[in-house]
Amino acid sequence: MPAPNIFIVYVADAPEAARFYGDLFDMKPVFETPTYISFELGGGVSLSLWSRSGVDLTADPVRTSELCLAVEGAPVSVDALCEEWRGKGVQIVDEPRDEGFGRTFVAADPDGNLIRVAPVD
């Protein structure tokens, strides 16, 4: 059975979201249209940003998914990355704290999609 290999995040403005994610993760798009932009994450997995009509991005839903960035060198690296992102103006929605799996924090992209930073398992 094939494994999922594309993570799609609905956004209001794909080019704006691509600038945000490109700067945040220091990566460049591998595929671009005015409404769909994709980044290669490695191993055949990609992150795609889609300005899709018909998706109500003004609703206030409970977010039930996150993009997760696992980093080496936690807890120091987690705290340092939080400060780096804060310096870029990224909204931190859950300040760094210790959980059962280690140090973590959560940020939000301009559309409110959640990005968790956590230690490598």
C-alpha distances in whole Angstrom, upper triangle without the diagonal:
4,7,10,12,15,18,20,24,26,29,33,33,31,33,35,32,31,34,34,30,31,34,33,30,32,30,30,28,26,26,28,30,32,30,26,26,24,24,22,21,20,17,16,16,18,21,22,25,26,29,28,31,31,29,32,33,36,35,35,32,31,28,25,23,24,23,24,26,26,29,31,34,34,37,39,36,35,38,39,36,37,41,40,38,40,43,41,41,38,38,37,36,36,38,37,37,36,33,32,30,32,34,32,33,32,33,33,32,35,33,32,29,29,28,28,29,29,29,26,25
4,7,9,12,14,17,21,23,26,30,30,27,30,31,28,27,30,30,27,28,31,29,27,29,26,26,24,22,22,25,26,29,26,23,23,20,20,18,18,17,14,12,12,15,17,18,22,23,26,25,28,28,27,30,30,34,33,33,30,29,26,24,21,22,21,22,23,24,27,29,32,32,35,37,34,33,36,37,33,35,38,37,35,38,40,37,38,35,35,35,34,34,36,35,36,35,32,31,28,31,32,31,31,30,30,30,29,32,30,30,26,26,25,26,27,27,27,25,24
4,6,9,12,15,18,21,24,28,28,25,28,29,26,25,28,27,24,25,28,26,24,26,23,24,22,21,21,24,25,28,25,22,21,18,18,16,15,14,12,10,10,12,15,16,20,21,24,24,27,27,25,28,28,31,30,31,28,26,23,21,18,18,17,18,19,20,23,25,29,29,31,33,30,29,32,33,30,31,34,33,31,34,36,34,35,31,32,31,31,30,32,32,32,31,29,28,25,27,29,27,28,26,27,27,26,29,27,27,23,23,22,22,23,23,24,21,20
4,6,8,11,14,17,20,24,24,22,24,25,22,21,25,24,21,22,25,23,21,23,21,22,19,18,18,21,22,24,22,18,18,15,15,14,13,13,12,10,8,10,11,13,16,17,21,20,23,24,22,25,24,28,27,27,24,23,20,18,15,15,14,15,17,18,22,24,28,28,30,32,29,27,30,31,28,29,32,31,28,31,33,31,32,28,29,28,28,28,30,29,30,30,27,27,24,26,27,25,25,23,24,23,23,25,23,23,19,19,19,20,21,21,23,21,20
4,7,10,13,16,19,23,23,20,22,23,20,19,22,21,18,19,22,21,18,20,18,18,16,15,15,18,19,22,20,16,15,12,12,10,10,10,9,7,4,6,9,10,14,16,19,19,23,24,22,25,24,28,27,28,25,24,21,19,16,15,13,15,16,17,20,23,27,27,29,30,27,26,29,29,26,27,30,28,26,29,31,29,30,26,27,27,27,27,29,29,30,30,28,28,25,26,27,24,25,23,23,22,21,24,22,23,19,19,18,19,20,21,22,20,20
4,6,10,13,15,19,19,16,18,20,17,15,19,19,15,17,20,19,17,19,16,16,14,13,13,15,16,18,16,12,12,9,10,9,9,11,11,9,6,5,6,7,10,12,16,16,19,20,19,21,20,24,24,25,23,22,19,17,14,14,12,14,15,18,21,24,27,27,29,30,27,25,28,28,25,26,29,27,24,27,29,27,27,24,25,25,25,26,28,28,29,30,28,28,25,27,27,24,24,21,21,20,18,21,19,20,16,17,16,18,19,21,22,21,22
4,7,10,13,16,17,14,17,18,14,14,17,16,13,15,18,17,15,18,16,16,14,14,14,15,17,18,15,12,12,9,10,11,10,13,13,11,8,6,5,6,9,10,14,14,18,19,16,19,17,21,21,21,19,19,15,14,11,10,8,11,13,16,19,22,26,25,27,28,25,23,26,26,22,23,26,25,22,24,27,24,24,21,21,22,21,22,25,25,26,27,25,26,23,24,24,21,20,18,17,16,15,17,16,16,12,13,13,15,17,18,20,19,21
4,7,9,13,14,11,14,15,12,12,16,15,13,15,18,17,16,19,16,16,14,14,13,14,14,15,12,9,10,9,10,12,13,15,17,14,11,8,6,5,6,7,10,11,14,15,13,15,14,18,18,19,17,18,14,14,11,11,10,13,15,19,22,25,28,27,29,30,27,25,27,27,24,24,27,25,22,24,26,24,23,20,21,21,21,23,25,26,28,29,27,28,26,27,26,23,21,18,17,15,14,15,13,14,11,13,13,16,18,21,23,23,24
4,6,10,11,10,13,13,10,11,14,13,11,14,16,15,15,18,16,16,14,16,15,14,15,15,12,10,10,10,12,14,14,17,19,17,14,11,8,6,5,6,9,10,13,14,11,13,11,15,15,16,15,15,12,12,10,10,9,13,15,18,21,25,28,27,28,29,26,23,25,26,22,21,24,23,20,22,24,21,20,17,17,18,18,20,23,24,26,27,26,27,25,26,25,21,19,16,15,12,10,12,10,10,8,10,11,14,17,20,23,23,24
4,7,9,8,12,12,10,12,15,14,13,16,18,17,18,20,19,18,16,18,16,15,14,14,10,9,11,12,14,17,18,21,23,20,17,14,11,9,6,5,6,7,10,11,8,10,8,12,13,14,13,15,12,13,12,12,12,16,18,22,25,28,31,30,31,31,29,26,28,28,24,24,26,25,21,23,25,22,21,18,18,19,19,21,24,26,28,29,28,30,28,29,28,24,22,18,16,13,11,11,8,10,8,12,14,17,20,23,26,26,28
4,6,6,10,9,7,10,12,11,12,14,16,16,17,19,18,18,15,18,16,14,14,12,9,10,11,13,15,18,19,22,24,22,19,16,12,10,6,6,5,7,10,12,9,10,7,11,13,14,14,16,14,16,14,14,14,17,19,23,25,29,31,30,31,31,28,26,27,27,23,22,25,23,20,21,23,19,18,16,16,18,18,21,24,25,28,30,29,31,29,30,28,24,22,18,15,12,9,8,6,9,8,12,14,17,20,23,27,27,29
4,7,9,8,8,11,13,12,14,16,18,18,20,21,20,19,17,20,18,15,14,12,9,11,12,15,17,21,22,26,28,26,23,19,16,13,9,8,5,8,9,11,9,9,7,9,12,14,15,18,16,18,18,17,17,21,22,26,28,32,34,33,33,34,31,28,29,29,26,24,26,25,21,22,23,20,19,17,17,20,19,23,25,27,30,32,32,34,33,33,31,27,24,20,17,14,11,9,7,10,11,15,17,20,23,27,30,31,33
4,6,5,6,9,10,11,12,14,16,16,18,19,18,17,15,17,15,13,11,9,7,9,10,13,16,19,21,24,27,25,22,18,15,12,9,8,6,9,11,14,12,13,11,13,16,18,19,21,19,21,20,19,18,21,22,26,28,31,34,33,33,33,30,28,29,29,25,24,26,24,21,22,23,19,18,17,18,21,21,24,27,28,31,34,33,36,34,34,32,28,25,22,18,15,12,9,9,13,13,16,18,21,24,27,30,31,33
4,5,5,6,9,10,10,12,14,15,16,17,15,13,11,14,12,9,9,7,5,6,6,10,12,16,17,21,23,21,19,15,12,9,6,6,5,9,12,15,13,15,13,16,18,20,20,22,19,21,19,18,17,20,20,24,26,29,32,31,32,32,29,27,29,28,24,24,26,23,20,22,23,19,19,17,18,21,22,25,27,28,31,33,33,35,33,32,31,27,25,21,18,15,12,11,11,14,13,16,17,21,22,26,29,29,31
4,5,5,6,9,10,10,12,14,15,15,14,12,10,13,12,9,9,7,7,8,7,11,12,16,18,21,24,22,20,16,14,11,9,9,9,13,15,18,17,18,16,18,21,23,23,25,22,24,22,20,19,21,21,25,26,30,32,32,33,32,29,27,29,27,24,24,25,22,19,21,22,18,18,17,19,22,23,26,28,29,32,34,34,37,34,34,32,28,26,23,19,17,13,12,13,16,16,18,18,22,23,27,29,30,32
4,5,5,6,9,10,11,12,14,15,14,13,12,16,15,12,13,10,10,11,10,13,14,18,19,23,26,24,22,18,15,13,10,11,10,14,16,19,17,18,15,17,20,21,22,23,21,23,21,19,18,20,20,24,25,29,31,30,31,30,27,25,26,25,22,21,22,20,17,18,18,15,14,14,16,19,20,23,25,26,30,32,32,35,33,32,29,26,23,20,17,14,10,9,10,14,14,16,17,20,22,25,28,29,32
4,5,5,6,8,10,10,12,13,13,12,11,15,14,12,13,12,10,10,9,11,12,15,16,20,23,21,19,15,12,10,7,9,9,13,16,18,16,16,13,16,18,19,19,20,18,20,17,16,14,17,17,21,22,26,28,27,28,28,25,23,24,23,19,19,21,18,15,17,18,14,14,12,14,17,18,21,22,24,27,29,29,31,29,29,26,23,20,17,14,11,8,7,8,11,11,13,13,17,18,22,25,26,28
4,5,5,6,8,10,10,11,9,8,8,11,11,9,11,11,10,9,7,8,9,12,14,17,20,19,17,13,10,9,7,10,11,14,17,20,18,19,17,19,22,22,23,23,20,22,19,17,15,17,17,20,21,25,27,27,28,28,24,23,24,23,19,20,21,19,16,18,19,15,16,14,16,19,20,23,24,25,28,30,30,32,30,29,27,24,22,19,16,14,10,11,12,14,13,15,14,18,19,22,25,25,28
4,6,5,6,8,10,10,10,9,9,13,14,12,14,13,13,13,10,12,11,15,16,19,23,22,19,16,13,13,11,13,14,17,20,23,21,22,19,21,23,24,24,25,22,24,21,19,17,18,18,21,22,25,27,27,28,27,23,22,23,22,18,19,19,16,14,16,16,12,13,13,15,18,20,23,24,25,28,30,31,33,31,29,27,24,22,19,16,14,11,11,13,15,15,16,15,19,19,23,25,26,29
4,6,5,6,9,10,10,11,12,15,16,15,16,15,15,14,12,13,12,15,16,19,23,22,19,16,13,13,11,14,14,18,20,23,20,21,17,19,21,21,22,22,19,21,19,16,14,16,15,19,19,22,24,24,24,24,21,19,20,19,15,15,16,14,11,13,13,10,10,9,12,14,16,19,20,21,24,27,27,30,27,26,24,21,18,16,12,11,7,8,11,12,12,13,12,15,16,20,22,23,26
4,5,5,6,8,8,9,10,13,14,14,16,16,15,13,11,10,9,12,12,15,19,18,16,13,10,10,9,13,14,18,21,23,20,21,18,20,22,22,22,22,19,20,17,14,11,13,12,16,16,20,22,22,23,22,19,18,19,18,14,15,17,14,11,14,15,12,13,11,13,15,17,19,20,20,23,25,25,28,25,24,22,19,17,15,12,11,8,10,12,13,11,12,10,13,14,17,20,20,23
4,6,6,5,5,6,7,11,13,13,15,16,16,14,11,10,8,11,11,15,18,18,16,13,11,12,11,15,16,20,23,25,23,24,21,24,26,26,26,26,22,23,20,17,14,15,14,17,17,20,23,23,24,23,20,19,21,19,15,17,18,15,13,16,16,13,14,13,16,18,20,22,23,23,26,28,28,30,27,26,24,21,20,18,15,14,12,13,15,17,15,16,14,16,16,19,21,22,25
4,6,5,7,9,11,15,16,16,19,18,19,17,14,14,12,14,14,17,21,21,19,16,14,15,14,18,19,22,25,28,25,26,22,24,26,26,27,26,23,25,22,18,16,16,14,17,17,20,21,22,23,21,18,18,18,16,13,14,15,12,10,13,12,9,12,11,14,16,19,21,21,21,24,27,27,30,27,26,23,21,19,17,14,14,12,13,16,17,16,16,14,16,16,19,21,22,25
4,6,8,11,13,16,18,18,20,20,20,18,15,15,12,14,13,17,20,20,18,16,13,15,14,18,19,22,25,27,24,25,21,23,25,24,24,24,21,22,19,15,13,13,11,14,14,17,19,18,19,18,15,14,15,14,10,11,12,9,7,11,11,8,11,9,12,13,16,17,17,17,21,23,24,26,23,22,19,17,15,13,11,11,10,12,15,15,14,13,11,13,12,15,17,18,22
4,6,9,11,14,16,17,20,21,20,18,15,13,10,11,10,13,16,17,15,13,11,14,14,18,20,23,26,28,25,26,23,26,27,26,26,25,22,22,19,15,12,12,9,12,12,15,17,17,19,18,14,14,16,14,11,13,14,11,10,14,14,12,14,12,15,16,18,19,19,19,22,23,24,26,22,21,19,17,16,15,13,14,12,15,17,17,15,14,11,13,12,15,16,16,20
4,7,10,13,16,17,20,21,21,19,15,14,11,12,11,14,17,18,16,14,13,15,16,19,21,25,28,30,28,29,26,28,30,29,29,29,25,26,22,19,16,15,13,15,14,17,19,20,21,20,16,17,18,16,13,15,16,13,12,16,15,13,16,14,18,19,21,22,22,22,25,26,27,29,26,24,22,20,19,18,16,17,15,17,19,20,18,18,15,17,15,18,19,19,23
4,7,9,12,13,17,18,18,16,12,10,7,8,9,11,15,15,14,12,11,13,14,17,19,22,26,28,26,28,25,28,29,29,29,29,25,26,22,19,15,16,14,16,16,18,21,22,24,23,19,19,21,19,16,18,20,16,15,19,18,16,18,17,20,21,23,24,25,24,27,28,29,30,27,26,24,22,21,20,18,18,16,18,19,21,18,18,16,18,17,19,20,20,23
4,7,9,10,14,15,16,14,10,9,7,8,10,13,16,15,14,12,11,12,13,16,18,21,24,27,25,27,25,28,30,30,30,30,26,27,24,21,17,18,17,19,20,22,25,26,28,27,23,23,25,23,20,22,23,19,18,21,21,18,20,19,22,23,25,27,28,27,30,32,32,34,30,30,28,26,24,23,20,20,17,18,20,22,20,20,18,21,20,23,24,23,26
4,6,7,10,12,13,10,7,5,5,7,10,13,16,14,13,10,9,9,10,13,15,18,21,24,23,25,23,26,28,29,28,29,25,26,22,20,17,19,18,21,22,24,27,28,30,29,25,25,27,26,22,24,25,22,20,23,23,20,22,20,23,24,26,28,29,29,32,33,33,34,31,31,29,27,25,23,21,20,17,18,19,21,19,20,18,21,21,24,25,25,27
4,7,11,13,14,11,8,6,5,6,10,12,14,12,12,9,10,10,12,14,17,19,22,25,24,27,25,28,30,31,30,31,27,27,24,22,19,20,19,22,23,26,29,30,32,32,28,27,30,28,25,27,28,25,23,27,27,24,25,24,26,28,29,31,32,32,34,35,35,36,33,33,32,29,28,26,24,23,20,21,22,24,21,22,21,23,24,26,27,26,28
4,7,10,11,8,6,5,7,9,13,14,16,14,13,10,11,9,10,12,14,16,19,22,22,24,23,27,28,30,29,30,27,27,24,22,20,22,21,24,26,28,32,32,34,34,30,30,32,31,27,28,30,27,25,28,28,25,26,24,27,28,30,31,33,33,36,37,36,38,34,35,33,31,29,27,25,23,20,21,21,23,21,23,22,24,25,28,29,28,30
4,7,8,6,4,7,9,12,15,18,20,17,16,13,12,10,10,10,12,14,17,20,20,22,21,24,27,28,28,29,26,27,24,23,20,23,23,26,27,30,33,34,35,35,32,31,33,31,28,29,30,27,25,28,28,24,25,24,26,28,29,31,33,34,36,38,37,39,36,36,35,31,30,27,25,23,19,19,19,22,20,22,22,25,26,29,31,30,33
4,5,5,6,9,12,15,18,21,23,20,19,15,14,11,10,9,10,12,14,18,18,21,20,23,25,27,27,29,26,27,25,24,22,25,25,29,30,33,36,37,38,38,34,33,35,34,30,31,32,30,27,29,30,26,26,25,27,29,30,33,35,35,38,40,39,41,38,38,37,34,32,29,26,23,20,19,19,22,21,24,24,27,28,31,34,33,35
4,6,8,11,14,18,21,23,26,23,21,18,16,12,10,9,8,11,13,16,17,19,18,21,23,25,26,28,26,27,25,24,22,26,26,30,31,35,37,37,38,38,35,33,35,34,30,30,32,29,26,28,28,25,25,24,25,28,29,32,34,35,38,40,39,41,39,39,37,34,31,28,25,22,19,18,17,21,20,23,23,27,29,32,34,34,37
4,7,10,14,17,19,22,24,22,20,16,14,10,8,6,5,7,9,13,13,15,15,18,20,22,22,24,22,23,22,21,20,23,24,28,30,33,36,36,37,37,34,32,34,33,29,29,31,29,25,27,28,24,24,22,24,26,27,29,32,33,36,38,37,39,36,36,35,32,29,26,23,20,17,16,15,18,17,20,21,25,27,30,32,32,34
4,7,10,13,16,19,21,18,16,12,10,7,6,5,6,8,12,15,14,17,16,19,21,23,23,24,21,22,20,19,18,21,22,25,27,31,34,33,35,35,31,30,32,31,27,28,30,27,24,27,28,24,24,22,23,26,26,28,31,32,34,36,35,36,34,34,33,30,28,25,22,20,16,16,15,18,16,19,19,23,25,27,30,29,31
4,7,10,13,16,18,16,14,10,8,6,5,7,9,12,15,18,17,19,18,21,23,24,24,25,22,22,20,18,16,19,19,23,24,28,31,31,32,32,29,27,29,28,25,25,27,25,22,25,25,22,22,20,22,24,25,27,29,30,32,34,33,35,32,32,31,28,26,23,21,18,15,16,15,18,16,18,18,21,22,25,27,27,29
4,7,9,12,14,12,10,7,6,4,6,9,12,14,18,20,19,21,20,23,25,26,25,25,22,22,19,17,14,17,17,20,22,25,28,28,30,30,27,26,28,27,23,24,27,24,21,24,25,22,23,21,23,24,25,27,28,29,31,32,31,33,30,30,29,26,25,22,20,19,16,17,17,19,16,18,17,20,21,23,25,24,26
4,6,9,12,10,9,5,5,6,9,12,15,17,21,23,21,24,22,25,26,27,26,26,22,22,19,17,13,15,14,17,19,22,25,25,27,27,24,23,25,24,21,22,24,21,19,23,23,20,22,20,22,23,24,25,27,27,29,30,30,31,27,28,26,24,23,21,19,18,16,18,18,19,17,17,16,18,18,21,22,21,24
4,6,8,7,6,4,7,9,12,15,18,20,24,26,24,27,25,28,29,29,28,28,24,24,20,18,14,15,14,16,18,20,24,25,27,27,23,23,26,25,21,23,26,23,21,25,25,23,24,22,24,25,26,27,28,27,30,30,29,30,27,27,26,24,24,22,21,21,19,21,21,22,19,19,17,19,19,20,21,20,22
4,7,7,5,5,7,10,13,16,20,22,25,27,25,27,25,28,29,29,27,26,23,22,18,16,12,12,11,13,14,17,20,21,23,24,20,20,23,22,19,21,23,21,19,23,24,22,23,21,23,23,24,24,26,24,26,27,26,27,23,23,23,21,21,20,19,19,18,21,21,21,18,17,15,16,16,17,18,16,18
4,5,6,7,10,13,17,20,23,25,29,30,28,30,29,32,32,32,30,29,26,24,21,18,15,14,13,14,15,17,21,22,24,25,21,21,25,24,21,23,26,23,22,26,27,25,27,24,26,26,27,27,28,27,28,28,27,28,24,24,24,23,23,23,22,23,21,24,25,25,21,21,18,19,18,19,19,16,18
4,6,9,12,15,19,21,25,26,30,31,29,32,30,34,34,34,32,31,27,25,21,20,17,16,15,15,17,19,22,24,26,27,24,24,27,27,24,26,29,27,26,29,30,28,30,27,29,29,30,29,30,29,30,30,28,28,24,25,26,24,25,25,25,25,24,27,27,27,23,23,20,20,20,20,20,17,18
4,7,10,13,16,19,23,23,27,29,27,30,28,32,32,33,30,30,26,24,21,20,17,17,17,18,20,22,25,26,29,30,26,26,29,29,26,28,30,28,27,30,31,29,30,28,29,29,30,30,32,30,32,32,30,30,27,28,28,26,27,25,25,25,24,26,26,26,23,22,21,21,21,22,22,20,21
4,7,10,14,16,20,21,24,26,24,26,25,29,29,29,27,26,22,21,17,16,13,14,14,15,18,20,24,24,26,28,24,23,27,26,23,25,28,26,24,27,29,26,27,24,26,26,26,27,28,27,29,29,27,27,24,25,25,23,23,22,22,21,20,23,22,23,19,19,17,18,18,19,20,18,19
4,6,10,13,16,18,21,23,21,24,22,26,26,27,25,24,21,20,16,15,12,13,13,16,18,21,24,25,27,28,24,23,26,26,22,23,26,24,22,25,26,24,25,22,24,24,25,25,27,27,28,29,28,28,25,26,25,23,23,21,20,19,17,20,19,20,17,17,15,17,18,19,21,19,21
4,7,10,14,15,19,20,18,20,19,22,23,23,22,21,18,17,14,12,9,11,12,15,18,21,24,24,26,26,23,22,24,24,20,21,24,22,19,22,24,21,22,19,20,21,21,23,24,24,26,27,26,27,24,25,24,21,20,18,17,16,14,16,15,16,13,14,12,15,16,18,20,19,21
4,6,10,12,15,17,15,18,16,20,21,22,21,21,18,18,15,14,12,14,15,19,21,24,28,27,29,29,26,24,27,26,23,23,26,24,21,24,25,22,22,19,21,22,22,24,26,27,29,30,29,30,27,28,27,24,22,20,18,16,14,15,14,16,13,15,14,17,19,21,23,23,25
4,7,9,13,15,13,15,13,17,18,19,19,20,17,17,15,14,12,15,17,20,22,26,29,28,29,30,27,25,27,26,23,23,25,23,20,22,23,20,20,18,19,20,21,23,25,26,29,30,29,31,28,29,27,24,22,19,17,14,11,12,11,13,11,13,14,17,19,22,25,25,27
4,5,9,12,10,13,12,15,17,19,18,20,17,18,16,16,15,18,20,23,26,30,32,32,33,33,30,28,30,30,26,26,28,26,23,25,26,23,22,20,21,23,23,25,28,29,31,33,32,33,31,32,30,27,25,21,19,16,13,13,12,14,12,15,16,20,22,25,28,28,30
4,7,10,9,11,10,13,15,18,18,20,18,19,18,18,17,21,23,26,29,32,35,34,35,35,32,30,32,31,28,27,29,27,24,25,27,23,22,20,21,23,23,26,29,30,33,35,34,36,34,34,32,29,26,23,20,17,14,13,11,14,13,17,18,22,25,28,31,31,33
4,6,6,9,10,13,15,17,17,19,18,19,18,19,19,22,25,28,31,34,37,36,37,38,35,32,34,34,30,30,32,30,27,28,30,27,25,23,23,25,25,27,30,32,34,36,35,37,35,35,34,31,28,25,22,19,16,16,13,16,15,18,20,24,26,29,32,32,34
4,6,8,10,12,14,17,17,20,19,21,20,22,22,26,28,31,34,38,40,39,40,41,38,35,37,37,33,32,34,33,29,31,32,29,27,25,25,27,27,29,33,35,37,39,37,39,37,38,37,33,31,27,25,21,19,17,14,17,17,21,23,26,29,32,35,36,37
4,6,9,11,12,15,15,18,18,19,20,21,22,26,29,32,35,39,41,40,40,42,39,36,38,38,34,33,36,35,31,32,34,31,29,27,26,28,27,29,33,35,36,38,37,39,37,38,37,33,31,27,25,22,20,19,15,17,17,21,23,27,30,33,36,36,37
4,6,9,9,12,12,15,14,16,16,18,19,23,25,29,32,35,38,36,37,38,35,33,34,35,31,30,32,31,28,28,31,28,26,23,22,24,23,25,29,31,33,35,33,35,33,34,33,30,27,23,22,18,17,16,12,14,14,17,20,23,26,29,32,33,34
4,5,6,9,10,13,13,16,16,18,20,23,26,30,32,36,38,36,37,38,35,32,33,34,31,29,31,31,27,27,30,27,25,23,21,23,21,24,27,30,32,34,33,35,34,34,33,29,26,23,21,17,16,15,11,12,13,17,20,23,26,29,33,34,35
4,6,8,9,12,12,14,15,16,17,21,23,27,29,33,35,33,33,34,32,29,30,31,27,26,28,27,23,24,26,23,21,19,17,19,18,21,24,27,29,31,30,32,31,32,30,26,23,20,17,14,12,11,7,9,10,14,17,20,23,26,30,31,33
4,6,9,12,13,16,17,18,20,23,26,29,32,35,37,35,35,36,34,30,31,32,29,26,28,28,24,24,26,24,21,19,17,20,18,21,24,27,29,32,31,33,33,33,31,27,24,21,18,15,14,12,9,10,12,15,19,22,25,28,32,33,35
4,6,9,11,14,16,17,20,23,26,29,32,35,37,35,34,36,34,30,31,32,29,27,29,29,26,25,28,26,23,21,19,20,18,20,24,27,28,31,30,32,31,32,30,27,24,20,19,15,15,14,11,11,12,15,19,21,25,28,31,33,34
4,7,9,12,14,16,18,21,24,27,30,33,35,32,32,33,32,28,28,30,27,25,27,28,24,23,26,25,22,19,17,18,15,17,21,24,25,27,26,29,29,29,28,24,21,18,17,14,15,14,11,9,11,13,17,19,23,25,29,31,32
4,6,9,11,14,17,19,23,25,28,32,34,31,31,32,31,27,28,30,27,25,27,28,24,24,28,26,23,20,18,18,15,17,21,23,24,26,25,27,26,27,26,23,20,17,16,14,15,15,12,10,11,12,16,18,22,24,27,29,29
4,6,9,12,15,17,21,23,26,29,31,28,28,30,29,25,26,28,25,23,26,27,23,23,27,26,23,20,17,17,13,15,18,21,21,23,21,23,23,24,23,20,18,15,15,13,15,16,13,10,10,11,14,16,19,21,25,26,27
4,6,8,11,14,17,20,23,26,28,25,25,27,26,22,23,25,23,20,24,24,21,21,25,23,21,18,15,15,12,13,17,19,20,21,19,21,21,22,21,17,15,12,12,11,12,14,11,9,7,8,11,12,16,18,22,23,24
4,7,11,13,17,19,22,25,27,25,25,27,26,22,24,26,23,22,25,26,22,23,27,25,24,20,18,17,15,15,18,20,20,21,19,20,19,21,20,17,16,13,14,13,15,17,14,12,10,9,12,12,16,17,20,22,21
4,7,9,13,15,19,22,25,22,23,25,23,20,22,24,21,20,23,23,20,22,25,23,22,18,17,16,14,15,18,19,19,20,18,19,18,19,19,16,14,12,13,12,13,16,13,11,8,7,9,10,13,15,18,19,19
4,6,10,12,15,19,21,19,20,22,20,17,19,20,17,16,20,20,17,18,22,20,19,16,15,14,12,13,15,16,17,18,16,18,16,17,16,13,12,9,10,9,11,14,13,10,7,5,5,6,10,12,15,16,17
4,7,10,13,17,19,18,19,21,18,15,18,19,15,15,19,18,15,18,20,19,19,15,15,14,14,14,16,16,18,19,17,19,16,17,16,13,12,10,10,10,10,14,13,12,8,6,5,6,9,11,14,14,16
4,6,10,13,16,14,16,17,15,12,15,16,13,13,17,17,15,17,20,19,19,15,16,14,14,14,15,14,15,16,15,16,13,14,13,10,10,9,10,11,13,16,16,14,11,8,6,5,6,7,10,10,12
4,6,10,13,12,14,15,12,10,13,14,11,12,15,14,13,16,18,17,18,15,16,14,15,15,15,14,15,16,15,17,14,13,12,10,10,10,11,13,14,17,18,16,14,11,7,6,5,6,8,9,11
4,7,10,9,11,13,10,9,13,14,11,13,16,16,15,18,20,20,21,18,19,17,18,16,16,14,15,14,14,15,11,11,11,9,11,12,14,16,17,21,22,20,17,14,11,8,6,5,5,5,8
4,7,7,9,10,7,7,11,11,9,12,14,14,14,17,19,19,20,18,19,17,19,17,16,14,15,15,15,16,12,11,10,10,12,13,15,18,19,22,24,22,19,16,13,11,7,6,5,5,9
4,6,9,9,7,9,12,12,11,14,16,16,17,19,21,21,23,21,22,20,22,20,19,15,16,15,16,17,13,11,11,12,14,17,18,21,22,26,27,26,23,20,17,14,11,9,6,6,9
4,6,6,5,8,10,10,11,14,15,15,17,19,20,21,24,22,23,20,22,20,18,15,15,14,16,16,14,11,10,12,15,17,19,22,24,28,29,27,25,22,18,16,12,10,7,8,11
3,5,5,6,8,9,10,12,14,15,16,18,19,21,22,20,21,18,19,17,15,11,11,10,12,13,11,8,7,9,12,15,17,20,22,26,27,25,23,20,17,13,10,8,6,8,10
4,6,5,6,9,10,11,13,14,16,17,19,20,22,20,20,17,18,15,13,9,9,9,11,13,11,7,5,8,11,14,17,20,23,26,28,25,24,20,17,14,11,9,7,11,13
4,5,5,6,9,10,11,12,14,15,17,19,20,19,20,17,19,17,14,11,12,12,15,16,15,11,9,11,12,16,17,21,23,26,28,26,25,21,18,16,12,11,10,13,15
4,6,5,6,9,10,10,12,14,15,17,18,17,18,16,18,16,14,11,13,13,15,17,15,12,9,10,11,14,15,19,20,24,26,24,22,19,16,13,10,9,9,11,14
4,5,5,6,9,10,11,12,14,16,17,15,15,13,15,13,11,8,10,10,12,15,13,10,7,6,8,10,12,16,18,21,23,21,19,16,13,10,7,7,7,11,14
4,6,5,6,9,10,11,12,15,16,14,15,12,14,12,9,7,9,11,14,17,15,12,8,8,8,11,12,16,18,21,23,21,20,17,15,12,10,10,11,14,17
4,5,5,6,9,10,11,13,15,14,15,13,16,15,12,10,13,15,17,20,18,15,11,11,11,13,14,17,19,21,24,22,21,19,16,14,11,12,13,15,19
4,5,5,6,8,10,11,13,11,13,11,14,13,12,10,13,15,17,20,18,15,12,10,10,11,11,14,15,18,21,19,18,15,12,11,8,10,12,14,18
4,5,5,6,9,10,11,9,10,8,11,10,8,7,11,14,16,19,17,15,11,9,7,9,8,12,14,16,19,17,16,14,11,10,8,11,13,16,19
4,5,5,6,9,10,10,11,10,13,13,10,10,13,16,19,22,21,18,14,13,11,12,11,14,16,18,21,19,19,17,15,14,12,14,16,19,22
4,5,5,7,9,9,12,11,15,15,13,13,16,19,21,24,22,19,16,14,13,13,12,14,15,17,20,19,19,17,14,14,12,15,16,19,22
4,5,5,7,5,8,8,12,13,12,12,16,19,20,24,22,19,16,14,11,11,9,11,11,13,16,15,15,14,11,12,11,14,16,19,22
4,5,5,5,7,7,11,12,11,12,16,19,21,24,23,20,17,15,12,11,9,11,12,13,17,15,16,15,13,14,13,16,19,21,25
4,5,7,10,11,14,16,14,15,19,22,24,27,26,23,20,18,15,15,13,14,14,15,19,18,19,18,16,17,16,19,21,24,27
4,6,9,11,15,16,16,17,20,23,25,28,27,24,21,18,16,15,12,12,12,13,16,16,17,16,15,16,16,19,21,24,27
4,6,9,12,15,14,16,20,23,25,28,27,25,21,19,15,14,11,11,10,10,14,14,15,15,14,16,16,20,23,25,28
4,6,9,12,12,14,18,21,22,25,24,22,19,16,12,10,7,7,7,8,12,11,12,11,11,13,13,17,20,22,25
4,6,9,10,13,16,19,21,24,23,21,18,15,11,9,6,6,7,8,11,9,11,10,10,12,13,17,20,23,25
4,6,6,9,12,16,17,20,20,18,15,11,8,6,4,6,9,11,13,11,12,10,9,10,11,14,17,20,23
4,6,10,12,15,16,19,19,18,15,12,8,6,5,7,10,12,13,9,11,8,9,10,12,14,18,21,23
4,7,8,11,12,16,16,14,12,9,5,5,7,9,13,15,16,13,13,10,10,9,10,12,16,19,20
4,6,10,12,16,16,13,10,8,5,7,8,12,15,17,19,16,16,13,12,11,11,12,15,18,20
4,7,10,13,13,10,7,5,4,8,10,14,17,20,21,18,18,14,13,10,9,10,12,15,17
4,7,10,11,8,6,6,7,10,13,16,20,23,24,20,20,16,15,12,11,10,12,15,16
4,7,8,5,4,6,9,12,16,19,22,26,26,23,22,18,17,13,12,10,11,14,14
4,5,5,6,7,10,12,16,19,22,26,26,22,21,17,16,12,12,9,10,13,13
4,6,8,10,13,15,19,22,25,29,29,25,23,20,18,15,14,11,11,13,11
4,7,8,12,14,18,21,24,27,27,24,22,18,16,13,11,8,8,9,8
4,6,10,13,17,20,23,26,27,24,22,18,16,12,10,7,6,9,9
4,7,11,14,18,20,24,25,22,20,17,14,11,8,6,7,10,11
4,7,10,14,17,20,21,18,16,13,11,7,5,5,7,11,12
4,7,10,14,17,18,15,14,10,8,6,6,7,10,14,15
4,7,10,13,14,11,10,7,6,4,6,9,13,15,17
4,7,10,11,9,8,6,5,6,8,12,15,18,20
4,7,7,5,5,5,6,9,11,15,18,20,22
4,5,5,5,7,7,11,13,17,20,22,24
4,6,8,10,11,15,17,21,24,26,28
4,6,9,11,15,18,21,25,26,28
4,6,9,12,16,19,22,24,26
4,7,10,13,16,20,21,23
4,6,10,13,17,18,20
4,7,10,13,15,17
4,6,10,12,14
4,7,10,12
4,7,9
4,6
4
